[in-house]
Amino acid sequence: MTISDRFRQITELATAEADRLGETLPAEMGTALVSLERGVEEFQDLLEQVGEIPQYQLEAKLSPVLMKTHGYFDRARVLMEDQGFDREGASVWELEQMIYRLLNDL
């Protein structure tokens, strides 16, 4: 699977998970959900362009977005876990791990 395909896959999974958590988490988790949504927005801003980025520029273009999104997701996960939503935090952790593996492969 290419880097671009993996980026698209992570974006799709992150979007679906943010939507799911937005429907299931209580209102007091608003800060975590906002952080998660910001991360998804970072991904979606680059989604259309990712397939057109030349191979030699992928690292320079994707790394900042992946790092920023990872930070948003990490913040959301910590907030969820602090409030006792460990299962939801674990699902965000899985997304973080996918981002980390993609970063390592760039």
Accessible surface in RSA format (square Angstrom, percent):
REM  Atomic radii and reference values for relative SASA: ProtOr
REM  Chains: A
REM  Algorithm: Lee & Richards
REM  Probe-radius: 1.40
REM  Slices: 20
REM RES _ NUM      All-atoms   Total-Side   Main-Chain    Non-polar    All polar
REM                ABS   REL    ABS   REL    ABS   REL    ABS   REL    ABS   REL
RES MET A   1   158.43  82.0  77.66  51.4  80.76 192.3  88.00  74.8  70.43  93.3
RES THR A   2    82.52  58.7  74.26  75.3   8.25  19.7  79.87 107.3   2.64   4.0
RES ILE A   3    24.56  14.0  21.64  16.1   2.92   7.0  21.64  15.6   2.92   7.9
RES SER A   4    16.94  14.3  16.50  22.0   0.43   1.0   7.22  15.4   9.71  13.6
RES ASP A   5    60.90  42.7  56.69  56.4   4.21  10.0  11.93  28.1  48.97  48.8
RES ARG A   6    51.76  21.7  51.76  26.4   0.00   0.0  15.13  20.7  36.63  22.2
RES PHE A   7     0.06   0.0   0.06   0.0   0.00   0.0   0.06   0.0   0.00   0.0
RES ARG A   8    92.09  38.7  88.66  45.2   3.43   8.2  44.51  60.8  47.58  28.8
RES GLN A   9    79.14  44.3  72.90  53.3   6.24  14.9  23.53  50.1  55.61  42.2
RES ILE A  10     3.83   2.2   3.83   2.9   0.00   0.0   3.83   2.8   0.00   0.0
RES THR A  11     2.77   2.0   2.76   2.8   0.01   0.0   2.76   3.7   0.01   0.0
RES GLU A  12   128.12  73.6 120.62  91.3   7.50  17.9  40.92  79.1  87.20  71.2
RES LEU A  13    74.75  41.6  72.11  51.6   2.64   6.6  72.33  50.8   2.42   6.5
RES ALA A  14     0.06   0.1   0.05   0.1   0.00   0.0   0.05   0.1   0.00   0.0
RES THR A  15    35.24  25.1  35.09  35.6   0.15   0.3  34.48  46.3   0.76   1.2
RES ALA A  16    59.64  54.8  48.75  75.2  10.89  24.8  55.05  77.5   4.59  12.2
RES GLU A  17    27.79  16.0  26.63  20.1   1.16   2.8   6.10  11.8  21.68  17.7
RES ALA A  18     1.99   1.8   0.67   1.0   1.32   3.0   0.71   1.0   1.29   3.4
RES ASP A  19    78.95  55.3  72.47  72.1   6.48  15.3  26.18  61.6  52.77  52.6
RES ARG A  20   104.51  43.9 100.57  51.3   3.94   9.4  62.74  85.7  41.77  25.3
RES LEU A  21     0.00   0.0   0.00   0.0   0.00   0.0   0.00   0.0   0.00   0.0
RES GLY A  22    41.76  51.5   0.00   N/A  41.76  51.5  19.02  52.2  22.74  50.9
RES GLU A  23   150.76  86.6 112.94  85.4  37.81  90.0  45.16  87.4 105.59  86.2
RES THR A  24    81.87  58.2  50.05  50.7  31.82  75.8  54.84  73.7  27.03  40.9
RES LEU A  25    13.50   7.5   0.80   0.6  12.69  31.9   0.88   0.6  12.61  33.9
RES PRO A  26    45.90  33.5  34.11  31.1  11.79  42.9  45.90  37.9   0.00   0.0
RES ALA A  27    98.97  91.0  67.95 104.9  31.02  70.6  79.50 112.0  19.47  51.6
RES GLU A  28   130.28  74.8  94.50  71.5  35.77  85.2  55.92 108.2  74.36  60.7
RES MET A  29     4.07   2.1   2.87   1.9   1.21   2.9   3.38   2.9   0.69   0.9
RES GLY A  30    28.10  34.7   0.00   N/A  28.10  34.7  27.38  75.1   0.73   1.6
RES THR A  31    94.98  67.6  87.26  88.5   7.72  18.4  54.62  73.4  40.37  61.0
RES ALA A  32     0.89   0.8   0.15   0.2   0.74   1.7   0.15   0.2   0.74   2.0
RES LEU A  33    30.87  17.2  30.66  21.9   0.21   0.5  30.77  21.6   0.09   0.3
RES VAL A  34    75.48  49.7  73.62  66.6   1.86   4.5  75.33  65.5   0.15   0.4
RES SER A  35     4.63   3.9   3.92   5.2   0.71   1.6   4.50   9.6   0.13   0.2
RES LEU A  36     0.63   0.4   0.63   0.4   0.00   0.0   0.63   0.4   0.00   0.0
RES GLU A  37    69.32  39.8  69.32  52.4   0.00   0.0  34.62  67.0  34.70  28.3
RES ARG A  38   120.93  50.8 119.39  60.9   1.54   3.7  20.09  27.5 100.84  61.1
RES GLY A  39     0.00   0.0   0.00   N/A   0.00   0.0   0.00   0.0   0.00   0.0
RES VAL A  40     4.78   3.1   4.77   4.3   0.01   0.0   4.78   4.2   0.00   0.0
RES GLU A  41    95.53  54.8  94.53  71.5   1.00   2.4  30.99  59.9  64.53  52.7
RES GLU A  42    37.47  21.5  36.32  27.5   1.15   2.7   0.31   0.6  37.16  30.3
RES PHE A  43     0.13   0.1   0.13   0.1   0.00   0.0   0.13   0.1   0.00   0.0
RES GLN A  44    77.10  43.1  65.37  47.8  11.74  27.9  19.22  40.9  57.88  43.9
RES ASP A  45   108.03  75.7  86.46  86.1  21.56  51.0  31.95  75.2  76.07  75.9
RES LEU A  46    18.07  10.1  17.80  12.7   0.27   0.7  18.07  12.7   0.00   0.0
RES LEU A  47    50.67  28.2  47.86  34.2   2.80   7.0  47.86  33.6   2.80   7.5
RES GLU A  48   146.36  84.0 128.23  97.0  18.13  43.2  58.33 112.8  88.04  71.9
RES GLN A  49    98.08  54.8  97.44  71.2   0.64   1.5  28.47  60.6  69.61  52.8
RES VAL A  50     0.04   0.0   0.00   0.0   0.04   0.1   0.00   0.0   0.04   0.1
RES GLY A  51    44.43  54.8   0.00   N/A  44.43  54.8  13.02  35.7  31.41  70.3
RES GLU A  52   145.72  83.7 117.19  88.7  28.53  67.9  52.02 100.6  93.70  76.5
RES ILE A  53    22.06  12.6   9.49   7.1  12.57  30.3  11.37   8.2  10.69  29.0
RES PRO A  54    56.37  41.1  44.17  40.3  12.20  44.4  56.37  46.5   0.00   0.0
RES GLN A  55   140.03  78.3 124.25  90.8  15.78  37.6  61.90 131.8  78.13  59.3
RES TYR A  56   179.63  83.9 143.39  81.6  36.24  94.3 120.84  90.8  58.79  72.5
RES GLN A  57    60.26  33.7  59.61  43.6   0.65   1.5  10.98  23.4  49.28  37.4
RES LEU A  58     8.18   4.6   8.18   5.9   0.00   0.0   8.18   5.7   0.00   0.0
RES GLU A  59   105.20  60.4 103.35  78.2   1.85   4.4  25.51  49.3  79.69  65.1
RES ALA A  60    76.66  70.5  52.53  81.1  24.13  54.9  63.80  89.8  12.86  34.1
RES LYS A  61   102.30  49.9  93.55  57.4   8.75  20.8  41.09  37.0  61.21  65.2
RES LEU A  62     0.00   0.0   0.00   0.0   0.00   0.0   0.00   0.0   0.00   0.0
RES SER A  63    26.35  22.3  26.34  35.1   0.02   0.0  21.30  45.4   5.06   7.1
RES PRO A  64    80.94  59.0  68.55  62.5  12.39  45.0  77.30  63.8   3.64  22.6
RES VAL A  65    25.09  16.5  24.21  21.9   0.88   2.1  25.07  21.8   0.01   0.0
RES LEU A  66     0.06   0.0   0.06   0.0   0.00   0.0   0.06   0.0   0.00   0.0
RES MET A  67   117.17  60.7 109.70  72.6   7.48  17.8  98.07  83.4  19.11  25.3
RES LYS A  68   109.88  53.6  97.28  59.7  12.60  30.0  59.88  53.9  49.99  53.3
RES THR A  69     0.00   0.0   0.00   0.0   0.00   0.0   0.00   0.0   0.00   0.0
RES HIS A  70    45.44  24.8  45.44  31.6   0.00   0.0  29.43  30.3  16.01  18.6
RES GLY A  71    30.48  37.6   0.00   N/A  30.48  37.6  27.60  75.7   2.88   6.5
RES TYR A  72    37.25  17.4  36.64  20.8   0.61   1.6  10.88   8.2  26.36  32.5
RES PHE A  73     0.10   0.0   0.10   0.1   0.00   0.0   0.10   0.1   0.00   0.0
RES ASP A  74    45.72  32.0  45.72  45.5   0.00   0.0   4.84  11.4  40.88  40.8
RES ARG A  75   125.22  52.6 117.80  60.1   7.42  17.7  49.96  68.3  75.27  45.6
RES ALA A  76     0.00   0.0   0.00   0.0   0.00   0.0   0.00   0.0   0.00   0.0
RES ARG A  77    36.58  15.4  36.58  18.6   0.00   0.0   0.25   0.3  36.33  22.0
RES VAL A  78    63.03  41.5  62.55  56.6   0.47   1.1  63.03  54.8   0.00   0.0
RES LEU A  79    56.55  31.5  56.42  40.4   0.13   0.3  56.46  39.7   0.09   0.2
RES MET A  80     0.00   0.0   0.00   0.0   0.00   0.0   0.00   0.0   0.00   0.0
RES GLU A  81    65.45  37.6  52.88  40.0  12.57  29.9  16.24  31.4  49.21  40.2
RES ASP A  82   104.95  73.5  70.03  69.7  34.92  82.6  23.04  54.2  81.91  81.7
RES GLN A  83   112.92  63.1  88.11  64.4  24.81  59.1  15.40  32.8  97.53  74.0
RES GLY A  84    55.87  68.9   0.00   N/A  55.87  68.9  29.38  80.6  26.49  59.3
RES PHE A  85    49.25  24.6  47.23  29.3   2.02   5.3  49.25  29.9   0.00   0.0
RES ASP A  86    91.26  63.9  86.52  86.1   4.74  11.2  34.80  81.9  56.46  56.3
RES ARG A  87   197.79  83.0 186.51  95.1  11.28  26.9  82.55 112.8 115.24  69.8
RES GLU A  88    27.48  15.8  27.41  20.7   0.07   0.2   1.25   2.4  26.23  21.4
RES GLY A  89     0.00   0.0   0.00   N/A   0.00   0.0   0.00   0.0   0.00   0.0
RES ALA A  90    50.96  46.9  48.29  74.5   2.67   6.1  50.79  71.5   0.17   0.5
RES SER A  91    28.69  24.2  20.17  26.9   8.52  19.6  25.65  54.6   3.04   4.3
RES VAL A  92     0.00   0.0   0.00   0.0   0.00   0.0   0.00   0.0   0.00   0.0
RES TRP A  93   105.05  42.2 105.05  50.8   0.00   0.0  84.17  44.9  20.87  33.9
RES GLU A  94   103.39  59.4 103.39  78.2   0.00   0.0  40.52  78.4  62.87  51.3
RES LEU A  95     9.25   5.2   9.25   6.6   0.00   0.0   9.25   6.5   0.00   0.0
RES GLU A  96     0.16   0.1   0.16   0.1   0.00   0.0   0.00   0.0   0.16   0.1
RES GLN A  97    42.99  24.0  42.99  31.4   0.00   0.0   9.52  20.3  33.47  25.4
RES MET A  98    41.99  21.7  39.55  26.2   2.45   5.8  29.62  25.2  12.37  16.4
RES ILE A  99     0.00   0.0   0.00   0.0   0.00   0.0   0.00   0.0   0.00   0.0
RES TYR A 100   116.34  54.3 116.34  66.2   0.00   0.0  73.56  55.3  42.78  52.7
RES ARG A 101   120.47  50.6 119.25  60.8   1.22   2.9  57.51  78.6  62.96  38.2
RES LEU A 102     0.00   0.0   0.00   0.0   0.00   0.0   0.00   0.0   0.00   0.0
RES LEU A 103    32.23  17.9  20.13  14.4  12.10  30.4  20.33  14.3  11.89  32.0
RES ASN A 104    96.03  66.2  65.23  63.0  30.80  74.2  23.97  57.7  72.06  69.7
RES ASP A 105    84.33  59.1  56.97  56.7  27.35  64.7  16.09  37.9  68.23  68.0
RES LEU A 106    47.85  26.6   3.37   2.4  44.48 111.8  20.54  14.4  27.31  73.5
END  Absolute sums over single chains surface
CHAIN  1 A     6038.6       5062.7        975.9       3092.6       2946.0
END  Absolute sums over all chains
TOTAL          6038.6       5062.7        975.9       3092.6       2946.0
